Amino acid sequence: MITGELKGRIDRVWDAFWSGGISNPLEVIEQITYLMFIRRLDDLQTAKENKANRTAQPIENPIYTAETNRLRWSRFTNETPDDMLALVRDDVFPWLRNLGGEGSTYSHHMRDARFTITTPNLLAKVVDMLDEIPLGDRDVKGDLYEYMLGKIATAGHNGQFRTPRHIIRLMVEMMAPGPKDEICDPACGTAGFLVAAAEYVSRTHHEALLGTTQRQHFNESMFHGFDFDSTMLRIGSMNMLLHGVENPDIRYRDSLTESAASEADRYSLILANPPFAGSTDNDATAKNLQAIVKTRKTELLFLALFLRLLKPGGRAAVIVPEGVLFGSTKVHKELRKILVEHHKLDAVVKLPSGVFKPYTGVSTAIVFFTKTDSGGTDNVWFYEVTADGWSLDDKRTPLLNEGRLGPTPATGELSGSEHESNNLPDVLRRWNLRNGSEQERSRTEQSFCVPKADIAAQDYDLSLACYKEIVHEEVEHRTPAEIMNELAHIETIIQREMDELNGMLR
């Protein structure tokens, strides 16, 4: 968690951008991200130099050369504000645009990047702030991003890239991507899902990535992200590079309007929180999607797209508005029937409505499915998350210490009372038991399984409330004679008290 002092510094820099004439929140984040990236490159080069000194070997894949050393963060930040501005604007930034080599996705997105800080004072303030941040700490860096994104006034329009990181981590942990997966997010935003997946694979399959072929796959063909916002593509591309993925497939694409024919049956895993509560023009929507579901609703079209993009056996974990689960229109029912009857619907995890506050209070769920083209749904596992570790009001303050938050607490298993504040570790634990002991759970429990036949009987309604059973407290029933005797007894007591009161008044 970033400290209040650091938040204050960010707030002051944010104000400085506004005073300096940069008022677009995304532009502010973009400029800060460029500088974070430049500083991180210097840190990476220093690590390479230290390794070379320890091993008495040449520097492996150096970022800077003798000619470009003057462009390093540790060099230009010692200049006066005026000289620093000139150096960053005229030398560092042109060099940055070509970083990654000709033809890389990074250089493609950076081609149109602009350095828009025009005053030495503003640049000096931002540099001072970033010097205080341990950018080698991924959590701090992520929290910084979250705090900056939280300041975007247009979050109602750009909410698709504001998925809380602990929810992203939960989905990645449940999907457990492997080193041979090809992972796609067709609405990637800042690449949060892809970054989390890369971190998971690096942590859990470190040995596998030591091989040349597997490492090349990790760097060049494992991660795929599409978006139609060029700013998001630049930030997402830098985000992936900062997390050790050298040349990810991050590219411009309006996923719903362009044909997925060339991408069909390609990916083994999709992780996404696509834009919802919107609609598209029928004429602009790709025809192969309209062939699956005839609708303008983006949340339904994206599900159809995922089925198109996944290879047989491929899996998906996607966030949907709760209306997708129980919507009564013909197309809602058809799409749910396709998931249940033609593929394998694995699970529905209902999220509390405050997860996306303060941006929206919409109720959402995570849907997990496997593309089979031949059915396979036997039981669907349901889990009702009532607490995700943070308050569900607009403030979203943590309810537990930092080490007790998220799906994999750093300080061990949660106690029963802590579970009341953070259900995510229990979600992950029970997910791994869904084909075993979870089958025996009662529908009065927080998680349970529902047979496909029961879902079909409910017209493929997938809302948890449709199957959840409420525990009613047992009420003691007495005979009318017992009730009349008790009332007579009460009447006698009242009469006695009235007589005593009248005696006192005399």
Rosetta blueprint (number, residue, H / E / L):
1 M L
2 I L
3 T L
4 G H
5 E H
6 L H
7 K H
8 G H
9 R H
10 I H
11 D H
12 R H
13 V H
14 W H
15 D H
16 A H
17 F H
18 W H
19 S H
20 G L
21 G L
22 I L
23 S L
24 N L
25 P H
26 L H
27 E H
28 V H
29 I H
30 E H
31 Q H
32 I H
33 T H
34 Y H
35 L H
36 M H
37 F H
38 I H
39 R H
40 R H
41 L H
42 D H
43 D H
44 L H
45 Q H
46 T H
47 A H
48 K H
49 E H
50 N H
51 K H
52 A H
53 N H
54 R H
55 T H
56 A L
57 Q L
58 P L
59 I L
60 E L
61 N L
62 P L
63 I L
64 Y L
65 T L
66 A L
67 E L
68 T L
69 N H
70 R H
71 L H
72 R L
73 W H
74 S H
75 R H
76 F H
77 T L
78 N L
79 E L
80 T L
81 P H
82 D H
83 D H
84 M H
85 L H
86 A H
87 L H
88 V H
89 R H
90 D H
91 D H
92 V H
93 F H
94 P H
95 W H
96 L H
97 R H
98 N L
99 L L
100 G L
101 G L
102 E L
103 G L
104 S L
105 T H
106 Y H
107 S H
108 H H
109 H H
110 M H
111 R L
112 D L
113 A L
114 R L
115 F L
116 T L
117 I L
118 T L
119 T L
120 P H
121 N H
122 L H
123 L H
124 A H
125 K H
126 V H
127 V H
128 D H
129 M H
130 L H
131 D H
132 E L
133 I L
134 P L
135 L L
136 G L
137 D L
138 R H
139 D H
140 V H
141 K H
142 G H
143 D H
144 L H
145 Y H
146 E H
147 Y H
148 M H
149 L H
150 G L
151 K L
152 I L
153 A L
154 T L
155 A H
156 G H
157 H H
158 N H
159 G H
160 Q H
161 F H
162 R L
163 T L
164 P L
165 R H
166 H H
167 I H
168 I H
169 R H
170 L H
171 M H
172 V H
173 E H
174 M H
175 M H
176 A L
177 P L
178 G L
179 P L
180 K L
181 D L
182 E L
183 I E
184 C E
185 D E
186 P L
187 A L
188 C L
189 G L
190 T L
191 A L
192 G H
193 F H
194 L H
195 V H
196 A H
197 A H
198 A H
199 E H
200 Y H
201 V H
202 S H
203 R H
204 T H
205 H L
206 H L
207 E L
208 A H
209 L H
210 L H
211 G L
212 T H
213 T H
214 Q H
215 R H
216 Q H
217 H H
218 F H
219 N H
220 E H
221 S L
222 M L
223 F E
224 H E
225 G E
226 F E
227 D E
228 F L
229 D L
230 S H
231 T H
232 M H
233 L H
234 R H
235 I H
236 G H
237 S H
238 M H
239 N H
240 M H
241 L H
242 L H
243 H L
244 G L
245 V L
246 E L
247 N L
248 P L
249 D E
250 I E
251 R E
252 Y E
253 R L
254 D L
255 S L
256 L L
257 T L
258 E L
259 S L
260 A L
261 A H
262 S H
263 E H
264 A L
265 D L
266 R L
267 Y E
268 S E
269 L E
270 I E
271 L E
272 A E
273 N L
274 P L
275 P L
276 F L
277 A L
278 G L
279 S E
280 T L
281 D L
282 N L
283 D L
284 A L
285 T L
286 A L
287 K H
288 N H
289 L H
290 Q H
291 A L
292 I L
293 V L
294 K L
295 T L
296 R L
297 K E
298 T H
299 E H
300 L H
301 L H
302 F H
303 L H
304 A H
305 L H
306 F H
307 L H
308 R H
309 L H
310 L E
311 K E
312 P E
313 G E
314 G E
315 R E
316 A E
317 A E
318 V E
319 I E
320 V E
321 P E
322 E L
323 G H
324 V H
325 L H
326 F H
327 G L
328 S L
329 T L
330 K H
331 V H
332 H H
333 K H
334 E H
335 L H
336 R H
337 K H
338 I H
339 L H
340 V H
341 E H
342 H H
343 H L
344 K E
345 L E
346 D E
347 A E
348 V E
349 V E
350 K E
351 L L
352 P L
353 S L
354 G L
355 V L
356 F L
357 K L
358 P L
359 Y L
360 T L
361 G L
362 V L
363 S L
364 T E
365 A E
366 I E
367 V E
368 F E
369 F E
370 T E
371 K L
372 T L
373 D L
374 S L
375 G L
376 G L
377 T L
378 D L
379 N E
380 V E
381 W E
382 F E
383 Y E
384 E E
385 V L
386 T L
387 A L
388 D E
389 G L
390 W E
391 S L
392 L L
393 D L
394 D L
395 K L
396 R L
397 T L
398 P E
399 L L
400 L L
401 N L
402 E H
403 G H
404 R H
405 L L
406 G L
407 P L
408 T L
409 P L
410 A L
411 T L
412 G L
413 E L
414 L L
415 S L
416 G H
417 S H
418 E H
419 H H
420 E L
421 S L
422 N E
423 N L
424 L H
425 P H
426 D H
427 V H
428 L H
429 R H
430 R H
431 W H
432 N L
433 L L
434 R L
435 N L
436 G L
437 S H
438 E H
439 Q H
440 E H
441 R L
442 S L
443 R L
444 T L
445 E L
446 Q L
447 S E
448 F E
449 C E
450 V E
451 P E
452 K H
453 A H
454 D H
455 I H
456 A H
457 A H
458 Q L
459 D L
460 Y L
461 D L
462 L L
463 S L
464 L H
465 A H
466 C H
467 Y L
468 K L
469 E L
470 I L
471 V L
472 H L
473 E L
474 E L
475 V L
476 E L
477 H L
478 R L
479 T L
480 P H
481 A H
482 E H
483 I H
484 M H
485 N H
486 E H
487 L H
488 A H
489 H H
490 I H
491 E H
492 T H
493 I H
494 I H
495 Q H
496 R H
497 E H
498 M H
499 D H
500 E H
501 L H
502 N H
503 G H
504 M H
505 L H
506 R L
